[in-house]
Amino acid sequence: MNHNIGDELIKLVRKYSESSEDVTNETDLITHLGYDSFDFVSLVIAIERKFAIEFELEDMDLNSIRNFQNLLNVVERYIKY
């Protein structure tokens, strides 16, 4: 994991969550952090702005991304291209 990307992403994930739980690679955005689809769309918009990337529609499914590591993988994939 690129620590700068991961650290910035953790800050954004916390910002859009009402939970104070620590964010680890295994943290489930829905179960642990209480994300719903509205929270996730807000998070995606913030990520796109922060990293100057644009998510494809298929990567905007909260149920398929589900945990922090999967989200980080998607973000890192976009940044590499």
C-alpha positions as semicolon CSV with decimal commas, in nm:
position;residue;x (nm);y (nm);z (nm)
1;M;0,000;0,000;0,000
2;N;0,122;0,346;-0,084
3;H;0,104;0,503;0,263
4;N;0,030;0,854;0,138
5;I;-0,269;0,732;-0,062
6;G;-0,382;0,501;0,217
7;D;-0,351;0,770;0,483
8;E;-0,542;1,025;0,277
9;L;-0,808;0,768;0,194
10;I;-0,850;0,680;0,563
11;K;-0,908;1,049;0,640
12;L;-1,180;1,066;0,374
13;V;-1,342;0,740;0,487
14;R;-1,357;0,870;0,845
15;K;-1,497;1,204;0,733
16;Y;-1,804;1,041;0,574
17;S;-1,861;0,788;0,853
18;E;-2,045;0,847;1,177
19;S;-1,836;0,577;1,346
20;S;-1,521;0,644;1,546
21;E;-1,392;0,292;1,481
22;D;-1,035;0,260;1,356
23;V;-0,999;0,198;0,983
24;T;-0,788;-0,103;0,884
25;N;-0,763;-0,295;0,558
26;E;-1,036;-0,531;0,679
27;T;-1,275;-0,258;0,793
28;D;-1,616;-0,316;0,638
29;L;-1,761;0,014;0,520
30;I;-2,119;-0,098;0,580
31;T;-2,097;-0,312;0,895
32;H;-1,819;-0,135;1,083
33;L;-1,859;0,223;0,963
34;G;-2,232;0,241;0,889
35;Y;-2,200;0,350;0,526
36;D;-2,510;0,356;0,311
37;S;-2,532;0,432;-0,062
38;F;-2,559;0,809;-0,007
39;D;-2,250;0,812;0,218
40;F;-2,060;0,607;-0,038
41;V;-2,148;0,838;-0,328
42;S;-2,033;1,134;-0,118
43;L;-1,710;0,949;-0,042
44;V;-1,652;0,865;-0,410
45;I;-1,698;1,230;-0,509
46;A;-1,449;1,337;-0,241
47;I;-1,200;1,072;-0,355
48;E;-1,235;1,179;-0,718
49;R;-1,166;1,539;-0,624
50;K;-0,878;1,459;-0,388
51;F;-0,691;1,231;-0,627
52;A;-0,805;1,383;-0,960
53;I;-0,952;1,053;-1,079
54;E;-1,291;0,946;-1,210
55;F;-1,455;0,621;-1,102
56;E;-1,615;0,403;-1,367
57;L;-1,975;0,314;-1,292
58;E;-1,889;-0,051;-1,219
59;D;-1,649;0,062;-0,945
60;M;-1,914;0,263;-0,762
61;D;-2,093;-0,035;-0,607
62;L;-2,063;-0,026;-0,229
63;N;-2,164;-0,390;-0,195
64;S;-1,883;-0,510;-0,421
65;I;-1,614;-0,283;-0,276
66;R;-1,732;-0,342;0,078
67;N;-1,404;-0,310;0,274
68;F;-1,127;-0,053;0,296
69;Q;-0,866;-0,268;0,120
70;N;-1,091;-0,316;-0,184
71;L;-1,155;0,059;-0,196
72;L;-0,783;0,129;-0,172
73;N;-0,713;-0,118;-0,454
74;V;-0,961;0,061;-0,680
75;V;-0,817;0,404;-0,602
76;E;-0,458;0,287;-0,655
77;R;-0,557;0,127;-0,987
78;Y;-0,695;0,459;-1,111
79;I;-0,395;0,657;-0,991
80;K;-0,154;0,426;-1,175
81;Y;-0,328;0,489;-1,509
